[in-house]
């Protein structure tokens, strides 16, 4: 597997990143685990998720996968924020309040004690 450095961060990631948008949405937990296990067993350590994937289920499934198969220190974890997560006026967007709420929610699944990269998922008008 070939690795590259992300910008000027010094963080090395595999050239391939497994996106987890289907976890808990199009793929049940067992299928999601199988999808995670294959690249994890071949040294791909770069996983992309978002707080909104499957209404938050994808992060929970990904956290379970990490807990079951790899050390958290071997994983580079990406998550994203902006999409609506609740109907309240502050339940969406890029306000500090929403970002902090969603960081906390993203950290609650097992083995996700940190997010390595946190991206803006969409433009916030």
C-alpha positions as CSV (number, residue, x, y, z in Angstrom):
1,X,0.0,0.0,0.0
2,X,1.3,3.4,-0.9
3,X,1.2,6.2,1.7
4,X,1.1,10.0,1.2
5,X,1.3,13.0,3.6
6,X,-1.8,15.1,4.1
7,X,-0.8,18.6,3.2
8,X,1.7,20.0,5.8
9,X,0.3,18.0,8.7
10,X,2.9,15.3,8.7
11,X,0.2,12.7,8.9
12,X,0.7,9.7,6.6
13,X,-2.4,8.0,5.1
14,X,-3.0,5.3,2.6
15,X,-3.7,6.5,-0.8
16,X,-7.1,4.7,-0.6
17,X,-9.6,5.8,1.9
18,X,-12.7,3.8,2.8
19,X,-15.8,5.9,2.8
20,X,-18.4,4.7,5.3
21,X,-21.5,6.5,3.9
22,X,-23.2,3.1,3.4
23,X,-22.6,1.9,6.9
24,X,-26.0,1.6,8.6
25,X,-27.8,2.9,5.6
26,X,-27.3,0.6,2.6
27,X,-25.2,-1.9,4.5
28,X,-26.3,-3.6,7.8
29,X,-23.7,-3.8,10.6
30,X,-22.5,-7.3,9.5
31,X,-21.9,-6.1,5.9
32,X,-20.3,-2.9,7.2
33,X,-17.9,-4.9,9.4
34,X,-16.9,-7.1,6.4
35,X,-16.3,-3.9,4.3
36,X,-14.2,-2.5,7.1
37,X,-12.2,-5.7,7.7
38,X,-10.8,-6.2,4.2
39,X,-8.9,-2.9,3.9
40,X,-8.1,-2.9,7.6
41,X,-6.4,-6.2,7.2
42,X,-4.3,-4.9,4.2
43,X,-2.9,-1.9,6.0
44,X,-5.4,0.7,4.7
45,X,-5.8,2.8,7.8
46,X,-7.7,5.8,6.4
47,X,-11.5,5.9,7.1
48,X,-13.9,8.6,6.1
49,X,-17.2,9.2,8.0
50,X,-19.6,12.0,8.7
51,X,-22.0,12.8,11.6
52,X,-25.0,12.7,9.2
53,X,-24.3,9.3,7.6
54,X,-27.3,7.1,8.3
55,X,-28.4,9.6,11.0
56,X,-25.3,8.9,13.0
57,X,-25.4,5.1,12.8
58,X,-22.3,5.0,10.5
59,X,-20.1,6.5,13.2
60,X,-21.4,4.0,15.8
61,X,-20.7,1.1,13.4
62,X,-17.3,2.4,12.5
63,X,-16.4,2.8,16.2
64,X,-17.5,-0.8,16.8
65,X,-15.4,-2.0,13.9
66,X,-12.3,-0.1,15.2
67,X,-12.9,-1.5,18.7
68,X,-13.1,-5.1,17.3
69,X,-10.3,-5.2,14.8
70,X,-7.6,-2.6,15.2
71,X,-5.9,-0.3,17.6
72,X,-7.3,3.2,17.4
73,X,-3.7,4.4,17.1
74,X,-3.5,2.6,13.8
75,X,-6.5,4.4,12.3
76,X,-6.7,7.9,10.7
77,X,-10.3,8.9,11.2
78,X,-12.0,11.7,9.2
79,X,-15.4,13.1,10.1
80,X,-17.5,16.0,8.8
81,X,-20.0,18.5,10.0
82,X,-22.7,20.8,8.6
83,X,-25.8,18.8,7.7
84,X,-29.0,18.9,9.8
85,X,-28.8,16.5,12.8
86,X,-31.9,17.7,14.7
87,X,-34.9,19.9,13.9
88,X,-33.8,22.8,16.2
89,X,-32.5,26.1,14.9
90,X,-29.0,25.2,16.0
91,X,-29.2,21.6,14.8
92,X,-27.4,22.3,11.6
93,X,-24.7,24.5,10.0
94,X,-21.3,25.7,11.1
95,X,-22.0,27.6,14.2
96,X,-19.6,27.0,17.0
97,X,-22.5,25.5,19.0
98,X,-23.4,23.0,16.3
99,X,-19.8,22.0,15.6
100,X,-19.1,21.4,19.3
101,X,-22.3,19.4,19.8
102,X,-21.4,17.2,16.8
103,X,-17.8,16.7,17.8
104,X,-19.1,15.4,21.1
105,X,-21.6,13.2,19.4
106,X,-18.9,11.9,17.0
107,X,-16.7,11.0,19.9
108,X,-19.3,8.9,21.8
109,X,-19.0,5.6,19.8
110,X,-16.4,3.1,21.2
111,X,-12.8,3.7,20.3
112,X,-13.4,7.1,18.7
113,X,-11.7,9.1,21.5
114,X,-10.4,11.6,18.8
115,X,-11.1,12.7,15.3
116,X,-7.9,13.1,13.2
117,X,-9.4,15.4,10.5
118,X,-12.6,17.3,10.8
119,X,-14.0,18.8,7.6
120,X,-16.8,21.1,6.6
121,X,-19.3,18.9,4.8
122,X,-21.1,21.6,2.9
123,X,-21.2,25.4,2.5
124,X,-23.2,27.0,5.2
125,X,-25.3,29.9,3.8
